[in-house]
Amino acid sequence: MKISVLFATFNRYDILKRTLDGYLGLDSTNIELEIVCVDNACLDSTKSLIDSYKELPIKYVSCAKPGKNAALNEGLKQITGDFILLTDDDAIPDDGWLQGYSEAFIRYPDKHVFGGAIIPFCDNWPSWLDSSDPKIQGALVVRQQPNEDIEVEPTFIWGPNMAVSKKVFEEGFTFNEDIGPNGTDYIMGSETEFLGRLGANGFSALFLKAPLVHHQIRDEQLSLNWLKGRAERQGRGIARHKKVHDQYDLSVAFVFGLPRYLVGQYLKSLALLPVRKLTQPKREYTSQLFHTHWLKGQLKYLRSNPLKD
């Protein structure tokens, strides 16, 4: 079986090095492996780093067009595997990552989309950040390990740990280059948009117990300002996904072109924030602050992309 690993990188030398060190420990027994790393900043230092890992079957690809999805589409032109493991440059694979997927590919021959758990790699997770809050998990891309393999909607799977059979790409599916990481202000949900199209076209998915990656959480991501920005980008991505898939109820009352209930939720949450900051532990306040900015992000997207003409 041939497996291709594909990820994009953007000017993160130390993070990428830690990830590549993790690849050195992979168990690739009975697997023909290729790794395609797409440099989306086209830096000499990134190429030199990739070239220094001569023990790995890794191929360096440059992509001058900005954006993670543009880089992934460029990388797709280079892959030759039967299955493609899509991940990120800050996701350190567990030693059994490849074996966990290869065993699933054999066990479930009728499936074409797979995903696995994403464990935080962080030395100083703050006590005021609730790791059990689904929205916080989404912000920091943490997905808990299941007790068994389970069938899920494709959009349940997240980008740092997903696998897709070559059949999907042979049918013409690629990544939408209008969304996803691209600079500092962008709509989140590039993998969600891609997987949503797969689900709409009849592809089912499995969330697997075995394959794990460890997501590097950076210090700057553990601040309120970063979380607020992340919440708004996440909210914009949710709004886009729901609008594209007709998941908003258009029969509800609208105000200023926006669903009144959504405006009400945001204003109520915003008004309560000062009180909660004074009366609640920082852990609960942070979750509420994130929720408020998540609602704000939805409204910002819908303001620019109305549900009704």
MONOR-V614329 format. One record per backbone hydrogen bond with DSSP energy under -1.0 kcal/mol. CO is the residue of the C=O (numbers start at 1). NH is the residue of the N-H. If there is no record, write none. Layout:
BEGIN
CO_NH + CO_NH
END
This chain:
BEGIN
1_32 + 2_82 + 2_83 + 3_34 + 4_85 + 5_36 + 6_87 + 7_38 + 9_40 + 12_16 + 13_17 + 14_18 + 15_19 + 16_20 + 17_21 + 18_22 + 19_23 + 20_24 + 22_25 + 23_26 + 28_31 + 32_3 + 34_5 + 35_59 + 36_7 + 37_61 + 38_9 + 39_63 + 43_47 + 44_48 + 45_49 + 46_50 + 47_51 + 48_52 + 50_53 + 52_54 + 53_56 + 56_58 + 57_35 + 59_37 + 61_39 + 67_71 + 68_72 + 69_73 + 70_74 + 71_75 + 72_76 + 75_78 + 82_166 + 83_4 + 84_164 + 85_6 + 86_162 + 88_91 + 90_216 + 92_214 + 94_97 + 95_27 + 96_100 + 97_101 + 98_102 + 99_103 + 100_104 + 101_105 + 102_106 + 103_107 + 104_108 + 108_111 + 112_165 + 113_206 + 114_163 + 115_208 + 117_213 + 118_143 + 119_215 + 121_217 + 126_129 + 130_133 + 133_137 + 134_138 + 135_139 + 136_140 + 137_142 + 143_118 + 150_207 + 152_205 + 153_156 + 154_157 + 158_161 + 161_116 + 162_86 + 163_114 + 164_84 + 165_168 + 166_170 + 167_171 + 168_173 + 169_172 + 176_179 + 181_68 + 187_180 + 189_193 + 190_194 + 191_195 + 192_196 + 193_197 + 194_198 + 195_199 + 196_200 + 197_201 + 198_203 + 199_202 + 205_152 + 206_115 + 207_150 + 212_94 + 213_119 + 214_92 + 215_121 + 218_221 + 219_222 + 223_227 + 224_228 + 225_229 + 226_230 + 227_231 + 228_232 + 229_233 + 230_234 + 231_235 + 232_236 + 233_188 + 233_237 + 234_238 + 235_239 + 236_240 + 237_241 + 238_242 + 239_243 + 240_244 + 241_245 + 242_247 + 243_246 + 253_260 + 255_258 + 258_255 + 259_263 + 260_264 + 261_265 + 262_266 + 263_267 + 264_268 + 265_269 + 266_270 + 267_271 + 268_272 + 272_276 + 273_277 + 274_278 + 275_279 + 276_280 + 281_285 + 282_286 + 283_287 + 284_288 + 285_289 + 286_290 + 287_291 + 288_292 + 289_293 + 290_294 + 291_295 + 292_296 + 293_297 + 294_298 + 295_299 + 296_300 + 297_301 + 298_302 + 299_303 + 300_304 + 301_305
END
